[in-house]
Amino acid sequence: MKAAIVTIGDEILIGQIIDTNSSYIAKALDKIGIATHEMISISDDKQHILNTLFYFQNKVDVVIMTGGLGPTKDDITKKTFCDYFEDELVENTSVLEHVRDLIESFYRRPISQINKEQALVPSKAKILFNKMGTAPGMWMEKENTVFVSLPGVPYEMKYLVDHEVVPQLIQRFKRPYIVHKTIMTYGRGESLIAEQIEDWEDNLPKYIKLAYLPAPGRVRLRLTARGENEKDLLEALEIQIKELYRLIGEIIIGIDEDESIEIVVGKLLKEREVTLSLAESCTGGKMAEVITSISGASSYFKGSIVSYATEAKIKILGVDESLITNFSVVSEEVAKNMALQSQKLFHTDYAIATTGNAGPNKGDSDAKTGTVYIALATPKEVYCEQFNFGQPREKVIGRAVNKAFELLYKEILKN
């Protein structure tokens, strides 16, 4: 089965907002065996919307559109639907009662005419009831294609996808299974991994595909299997994953998206009842942001000092000024002292420190752009490693964060 996802809105095309709806819908469809064939964004223009509907007619099984269902004049999707399906707008009493109740109970004001017009829907449409907002979703069919129109507000769209669209697609279509397994690797580049697993990749069954998804400091290997029997697909993927562990097991951190290295490290810290603190310079608080995005991190993460400026390293973190004078602010000696000071201030078992020159310009050090020192203070010692992560700046910061977690991960496993 094939699907197309269409987002409607000039605000997307001019870069004012980021389209997150398409990603959410594609993942939801993929879970039920519907492959997204195409994904596009179009303007709030009647003819553009009509052309898109004609384009996908009979080309895909399902078209899911978001946006253009609001109460203002620039929201024209409903009227355009009527033109395409040779239909007319009629008032839906159930939707009207919901809109009235929402406006009067939540906003505590009388319902306006513009609010009432939210209850106007194409007469041929199957209504997808939107408990989260005033704009209902619409399901319409023409020849071999189902067209679904949803509001563009993300939390309303998500509710309708989960509670209306997906259940009805499951009931409406017989679908194959699509099963994914994502292997998370750290500390080795995409090209080197590809060389190491080349023979294995060449001998994968035809119904299993491999995709490389590189990011600074990490590479995800996504295995996708398609077929009619889910159990057989899962068993086949397990066999292939075991072979991957044999080939590159030393760089595999976990399986699937929720097994990122910061989550794995957090689990280890929690299981062993040890704590962590940070002293960040060139990473600017990014490590703390990543850690605190994990639920339950407060049980092992005690805090961070973002001593970005040299003065902050001395006056707030307590770094020995003579080390900066003698060795430079970007040096092994300063990184080690930063880690030890963080460990001391927060009374933690482990502490990580980063100092470097992320570029593109040099700061208070003559260190080459891309240079980063990462120090790790443990219950027994402190050590530091030097790296050059190249450019651009975003790459340096991302790779430094991932490398720091990788060093901590390996250190915890040693003990």
C-alpha positions as CSV (number, residue, x, y, z in Angstrom):
1,M,0.0,0.0,0.0
2,K,1.1,3.5,-0.8
3,A,0.2,6.8,0.9
4,A,0.9,10.5,0.2
5,I,1.1,13.1,2.8
6,V,0.3,16.7,2.0
7,T,0.7,19.7,4.3
8,I,-1.1,22.9,3.3
9,G,0.1,26.3,4.4
10,D,2.2,29.3,3.3
11,E,3.7,29.4,6.7
12,I,5.5,26.1,6.0
13,L,6.7,27.2,2.5
14,I,8.3,30.5,3.8
15,G,10.0,28.6,6.7
16,Q,8.0,30.3,9.4
17,I,7.1,26.9,11.0
18,I,8.7,23.5,10.7
19,D,6.5,20.7,9.3
20,T,6.4,18.1,12.1
21,N,3.0,16.7,11.1
22,S,4.3,14.8,8.1
23,S,6.9,12.9,10.2
24,Y,4.2,11.9,12.8
25,I,1.8,10.7,10.1
26,A,4.5,8.8,8.2
27,K,5.5,6.9,11.3
28,A,1.9,6.1,12.2
29,L,1.3,4.7,8.7
30,D,4.5,2.8,8.6
31,K,3.5,1.0,11.8
32,I,0.4,-0.4,10.1
33,G,2.1,-1.4,6.9
34,I,1.4,1.6,4.7
35,A,4.4,3.0,3.0
36,T,4.6,6.8,2.4
37,H,5.2,7.2,-1.3
38,E,5.5,10.9,-1.4
39,M,5.4,13.9,1.0
40,I,4.9,17.5,-0.2
41,S,4.0,20.9,1.1
42,I,1.7,23.2,-0.9
43,S,0.3,26.8,-0.6
44,D,-3.1,28.0,0.6
45,D,-4.2,28.2,-3.0
46,K,-7.4,26.6,-4.4
47,Q,-5.9,25.6,-7.8
48,H,-2.8,24.3,-6.1
49,I,-4.8,22.1,-3.8
50,L,-7.0,20.9,-6.7
51,N,-4.0,20.0,-8.8
52,T,-2.5,18.0,-5.9
53,L,-5.8,16.0,-5.5
54,F,-5.9,15.2,-9.2
55,Y,-2.2,14.3,-9.2
56,F,-2.6,11.7,-6.4
57,Q,-5.9,10.3,-7.6
58,N,-5.4,6.6,-8.3
59,K,-1.6,7.0,-7.9
60,V,-1.7,6.1,-4.2
61,D,-4.2,4.3,-1.9
62,V,-4.4,7.1,0.7
63,V,-3.8,10.8,0.7
64,I,-3.6,12.5,4.1
65,M,-3.7,16.3,4.1
66,T,-3.2,18.6,7.1
67,G,-4.0,22.3,7.3
68,G,-6.5,24.8,5.9
69,L,-9.4,23.8,8.1
70,G,-9.5,26.8,10.4
71,P,-12.3,29.4,10.7
72,T,-10.7,32.2,8.9
73,K,-10.9,33.2,5.2
74,D,-7.5,31.9,4.3
75,D,-8.5,28.4,5.3
76,I,-10.0,27.0,2.0
77,T,-9.5,23.2,2.2
78,K,-13.2,22.4,2.9
79,K,-14.5,24.5,0.0
80,T,-11.8,23.0,-2.3
81,F,-12.8,19.5,-1.3
82,C,-16.4,20.3,-2.3
83,D,-15.2,21.5,-5.7
84,Y,-13.1,18.3,-6.2
85,F,-15.8,15.9,-5.1
86,E,-18.7,17.9,-6.7
87,D,-20.3,18.4,-3.2
88,E,-21.6,21.1,-1.0
89,L,-21.1,22.2,2.6
90,V,-23.8,21.3,5.1
91,E,-24.1,21.9,8.8
92,N,-23.3,18.9,11.0
93,T,-25.3,19.1,14.2
94,S,-22.9,16.9,16.2
95,V,-19.9,19.1,15.3
96,L,-21.9,22.2,16.0
97,E,-22.8,21.1,19.5
98,H,-19.2,20.2,20.2
99,V,-18.0,23.6,19.0
100,R,-20.6,25.4,21.1
101,D,-19.7,23.4,24.2
102,L,-16.0,24.0,23.7
103,I,-16.3,27.7,23.1
104,E,-18.8,28.4,25.9
105,S,-17.3,26.1,28.6
106,F,-13.6,26.6,27.9
107,Y,-13.5,30.2,26.5
108,R,-16.5,31.3,28.5
109,R,-18.1,33.3,25.7
110,P,-21.0,33.0,23.3
111,I,-20.3,31.1,20.1
112,S,-19.8,33.4,17.1
113,Q,-20.9,32.9,13.5
114,I,-17.3,32.2,12.5
115,N,-17.2,29.4,15.1
116,K,-20.5,28.0,13.8
117,E,-19.0,27.7,10.3
118,Q,-16.6,25.1,11.6
119,A,-19.6,22.8,11.6
120,L,-20.0,23.1,7.9
121,V,-18.6,20.0,6.2
122,P,-19.0,18.4,2.8
123,S,-22.2,16.4,2.7
124,K,-20.5,13.2,1.3
125,A,-17.7,13.3,3.9
126,K,-17.3,10.8,6.8
127,I,-16.7,13.0,9.8
128,L,-13.6,12.3,12.0
129,F,-14.7,13.7,15.3
130,N,-12.1,16.1,16.8
131,K,-12.3,16.2,20.6
132,M,-9.2,18.4,20.8
133,G,-10.5,21.3,18.7
134,T,-13.2,22.8,16.6
135,A,-12.2,21.6,13.2
136,P,-13.4,18.0,12.4
137,G,-11.4,15.7,10.1
138,M,-12.9,14.6,6.9
139,W,-12.7,11.2,5.1
140,M,-13.8,11.0,1.4
141,E,-13.2,8.4,-1.3
142,K,-13.0,8.7,-5.1
143,E,-12.4,5.7,-7.3
144,N,-9.3,3.9,-5.9
145,T,-8.1,6.6,-3.4
146,V,-9.1,7.6,0.1
147,F,-8.6,11.3,0.9
148,V,-8.3,12.4,4.5
149,S,-8.2,16.0,5.6
150,L,-7.0,16.9,9.1
151,P,-6.4,20.1,11.0
152,G,-2.9,21.4,10.9
153,V,-2.6,22.0,14.7
154,P,-0.2,19.3,15.7
155,Y,-2.0,18.0,18.9
156,E,-5.3,18.0,17.1
157,M,-3.8,16.1,14.1
158,K,-2.1,13.6,16.4
159,Y,-5.4,12.9,18.2
160,L,-7.3,12.3,15.0
161,V,-4.5,10.1,13.5
162,D,-4.3,7.9,16.6
163,H,-8.0,7.7,17.4
164,E,-9.8,8.0,14.0
165,V,-7.5,7.6,10.9
166,V,-5.4,4.7,11.9
167,P,-8.2,2.5,13.2
168,Q,-10.3,3.2,10.1
169,L,-7.4,2.4,7.8
170,I,-6.8,-0.9,9.6
171,Q,-10.5,-1.8,9.1
172,R,-10.6,-0.5,5.5
173,F,-7.5,-2.1,4.0
174,K,-5.7,-5.4,4.1
175,R,-2.1,-4.4,4.6
176,P,1.3,-6.1,4.6
177,Y,3.7,-5.9,7.5
178,I,6.6,-3.4,7.7
179,V,9.0,-4.1,10.6
180,H,11.9,-1.9,11.5
181,K,14.9,-2.5,13.8
182,T,17.3,0.3,14.3
183,I,20.8,-0.5,15.6
184,M,22.5,2.4,17.4
185,T,26.3,2.6,16.9
186,Y,28.8,5.2,18.3
187,G,32.4,6.1,17.7
188,R,32.9,4.9,14.1
189,G,32.1,6.6,10.8
190,E,29.6,5.5,8.2
191,S,32.1,4.5,5.5
192,L,34.2,2.4,7.9
193,I,31.2,0.6,9.2
194,A,30.1,0.0,5.6
195,E,33.4,-1.6,4.8
196,Q,33.3,-3.9,7.8
197,I,29.8,-5.2,7.1
198,E,29.9,-5.2,3.3
199,D,29.7,-9.0,2.8
200,W,26.9,-9.3,5.3
201,E,25.0,-6.5,3.6
202,D,25.4,-8.0,0.2
203,N,23.9,-11.3,1.5
204,L,20.8,-9.9,3.1
205,P,17.5,-11.5,2.0
206,K,15.7,-9.6,-0.7
207,Y,12.9,-8.7,1.6
208,I,15.3,-7.0,4.1
209,K,16.8,-3.6,3.4
210,L,19.5,-1.7,5.2
211,A,19.7,2.1,5.5
212,Y,22.6,4.1,7.0
213,L,21.5,7.1,9.1
214,P,24.6,9.1,10.1
215,A,24.7,12.0,12.6
216,P,27.7,13.6,14.3
217,G,29.4,10.9,16.4
218,R,26.7,8.2,15.8
219,V,25.4,6.1,13.0
220,R,22.0,4.3,13.0
221,L,21.6,1.2,11.0
222,R,18.0,0.7,10.1
223,L,16.9,-2.8,9.0
224,T,13.5,-2.9,7.3
225,A,11.6,-6.1,6.5
226,R,8.4,-6.3,4.5
227,G,6.1,-9.3,4.1
228,E,2.9,-11.1,5.0
229,N,3.9,-12.8,8.3
230,E,5.0,-10.5,11.1
231,K,6.5,-13.3,13.3
232,D,8.7,-14.5,10.4
233,L,9.9,-11.0,9.7
234,L,10.8,-10.4,13.4
235,E,12.7,-13.7,13.6
236,A,14.6,-12.9,10.4
237,L,15.6,-9.5,11.7
238,E,16.8,-11.1,15.0
239,I,19.1,-13.4,13.0
240,Q,20.6,-10.5,11.1
241,I,21.1,-8.4,14.3
242,K,23.0,-11.2,16.0
243,E,25.3,-11.3,13.0
244,L,25.8,-7.5,13.2
245,Y,26.8,-7.9,16.9
246,R,29.4,-10.5,15.8
247,L,30.8,-8.1,13.3
248,I,30.7,-4.7,15.0
249,G,29.4,-5.5,18.5
250,E,32.0,-3.3,20.2
251,I,30.3,-0.1,18.8
252,I,26.6,-1.1,19.2
253,I,25.0,0.7,22.1
254,G,21.4,-0.5,21.8
255,I,18.5,-1.4,19.5
256,D,15.7,1.0,18.3
257,E,15.3,4.8,18.6
258,D,14.7,4.8,22.4
259,E,18.1,3.2,23.0
260,S,20.2,6.3,22.3
261,I,23.5,6.4,24.2
262,E,22.3,9.0,26.7
263,I,19.4,6.8,27.7
264,V,21.7,3.7,27.9
265,V,24.1,5.6,30.1
266,G,21.3,6.9,32.3
267,K,20.1,3.3,32.8
268,L,23.6,2.2,33.8
269,L,24.0,5.1,36.3
270,K,20.6,4.4,37.8
271,E,21.2,0.6,38.1
272,R,24.6,1.1,39.8
273,E,23.3,3.9,42.0
274,V,26.0,6.4,41.0
275,T,25.8,10.0,40.1
276,L,27.0,12.4,37.3
277,S,27.7,16.1,37.0
278,L,29.0,18.3,34.2
279,A,31.3,21.2,33.5
280,E,30.6,22.4,29.9
281,S,32.4,25.0,27.9
282,C,32.4,24.5,24.1
283,T,29.3,22.3,24.3
284,G,27.4,25.2,25.9
285,G,24.9,23.2,28.0
286,K,24.0,20.8,25.2
287,M,25.0,17.7,27.3
288,A,22.8,18.9,30.2
289,E,19.9,19.5,27.8
290,V,20.2,16.0,26.4
291,I,20.3,14.4,29.9
292,T,17.4,16.4,31.3
293,S,15.2,15.5,28.4
294,I,15.1,11.9,29.8
295,S,12.4,11.2,32.4
296,G,13.9,10.2,35.8
297,A,17.3,11.8,35.1
298,S,17.2,13.5,38.5
299,S,18.0,10.2,40.2
300,Y,21.5,10.3,38.8
301,F,22.2,13.7,37.3
302,K,23.0,16.4,39.9
303,G,23.8,19.4,37.9
304,S,26.0,21.3,35.4
305,I,28.0,24.5,35.2
306,V,28.2,26.1,31.8
307,S,31.5,28.0,32.3
308,Y,31.6,29.3,28.7
309,A,33.9,32.3,29.3
310,T,37.4,32.0,30.8
311,E,36.3,34.2,33.7
312,A,33.5,31.8,34.6
313,K,35.8,28.9,34.7
314,I,38.0,30.7,37.3
315,K,35.4,32.5,39.4
316,I,32.4,30.1,39.3
317,L,33.8,26.7,38.6
318,G,37.0,27.3,40.5
319,V,39.5,26.3,37.9
320,D,43.2,27.0,38.8
321,E,44.0,30.2,36.9
322,S,47.7,29.2,36.6
323,L,46.6,26.2,34.5
324,I,44.9,28.5,32.0
325,T,47.9,30.8,32.0
326,N,50.5,28.0,31.5
327,F,48.5,25.6,29.2
328,S,45.7,27.6,27.6
329,V,42.0,27.5,28.3
330,V,41.7,24.7,25.7
331,S,44.0,22.1,27.1
332,E,44.1,18.7,28.8
333,E,45.1,20.3,32.1
334,V,42.2,22.7,32.2
335,A,39.7,20.0,31.1
336,K,40.8,17.7,33.9
337,N,40.6,20.5,36.5
338,M,37.1,21.4,35.2
339,A,36.0,17.8,35.7
340,L,37.5,17.5,39.2
341,Q,35.9,20.8,40.2
342,S,32.5,19.7,39.0
343,Q,32.9,16.4,40.8
344,K,33.8,18.2,44.0
345,L,31.1,20.9,43.8
346,F,28.2,18.5,43.1
347,H,29.6,15.6,45.2
348,T,29.2,13.1,42.3
349,D,30.8,9.8,41.4
350,Y,31.5,10.8,37.8
351,A,32.0,14.2,36.2
352,I,32.5,15.1,32.5
353,A,34.1,18.3,31.3
354,T,34.4,19.8,27.8
355,T,36.6,22.6,26.6
356,G,37.5,23.4,23.0
357,N,37.2,25.6,20.0
358,A,34.0,24.9,18.1
359,G,34.7,27.6,15.5
360,P,34.4,29.1,13.1
361,N,36.4,31.8,14.9
362,K,39.0,31.3,17.6
363,G,38.1,32.4,21.2
364,D,40.5,32.7,24.1
365,S,42.8,30.0,22.8
366,D,45.0,29.5,19.7
367,A,43.8,25.9,19.5
368,K,42.9,24.8,16.0
369,T,39.2,25.1,15.2
370,G,37.4,21.8,15.9
371,T,39.7,20.9,18.8
372,V,37.9,19.6,21.8
373,Y,39.3,18.1,25.1
374,I,36.9,15.8,27.0
375,A,37.8,14.9,30.6
376,L,36.2,12.3,32.8
377,A,36.6,12.2,36.5
378,T,35.8,8.8,38.0
379,P,35.7,7.6,41.6
380,K,39.4,6.6,41.2
381,E,41.0,8.9,38.7
382,V,40.7,11.7,36.1
383,Y,41.7,11.4,32.5
384,C,41.3,13.3,29.3
385,E,41.2,12.7,25.5
386,Q,41.9,15.2,22.7
387,F,39.8,15.2,19.5
388,N,39.5,17.3,16.4
389,F,35.9,17.2,15.1
390,G,36.5,19.4,12.0
391,Q,33.8,21.9,11.1
392,P,31.1,23.2,11.0
393,R,30.4,24.4,14.5
394,E,27.2,22.3,14.9
395,K,29.1,19.1,13.9
396,V,31.8,19.8,16.5
397,I,29.3,20.3,19.3
398,G,27.2,17.3,18.3
399,R,30.2,15.0,18.0
400,A,31.6,16.2,21.3
401,V,28.4,15.5,23.2
402,N,28.1,12.0,21.7
403,K,31.8,11.2,22.3
404,A,31.6,12.3,25.9
405,F,28.7,9.9,26.6
406,E,30.5,7.2,24.7
407,L,33.6,7.6,27.0
408,L,31.4,7.6,30.1
409,Y,29.5,4.5,28.8
410,K,32.8,2.6,28.4
411,E,34.1,3.7,31.7
412,I,31.0,2.5,33.6
413,L,31.2,-0.9,31.9
414,K,34.8,-1.3,32.9
415,N,33.7,-1.1,36.6
